[in-house]
Amino acid sequence: MSRRSSTVSGTAVAELARAGLGLWHLSRAARGSDQAVLHGVLGVRHLAQATLVARAGSGNAHTLSAVVDTLHGATMVPLAVGDPRRRRFAVDQLWIAAVLAIAEAAVVGRGGRR
């Protein structure tokens, strides 16, 4: 398998997982679950992010996506510490953001020149 085809499949897996997560968030929001507004916002963000990154398909798009996920995870820390009612949600989001950021970074790889 060439490097190009493994990168394409890695991109597809990362963005399909993100789109699936977005749909899951939207279903939670539609059911009126606890934190419905947060689930709705995250669902829209994940679907838009998956679409934009898949469409761009560049290493820069994946890098920017990893930065967005990292920032999202960082914003969950004060929420987890300061709001006991949203602590579980925030910690779950922190883990999800970390996994997605790692997946995006893995798609890009080391970025060395050839």
Secondary structure, 3 states (H helix, E strand, C coil): CCHHHHHHHHHHHHHHHHHHHHHHHHHHHHCCCCCHHHHHHHHHHHHHHHHHHHHHCCHHHHHHHHHHHHHHHHHHHHHHHHCHHHHHHHHHHHHHHHHHHHHHHHHHCCCCCC
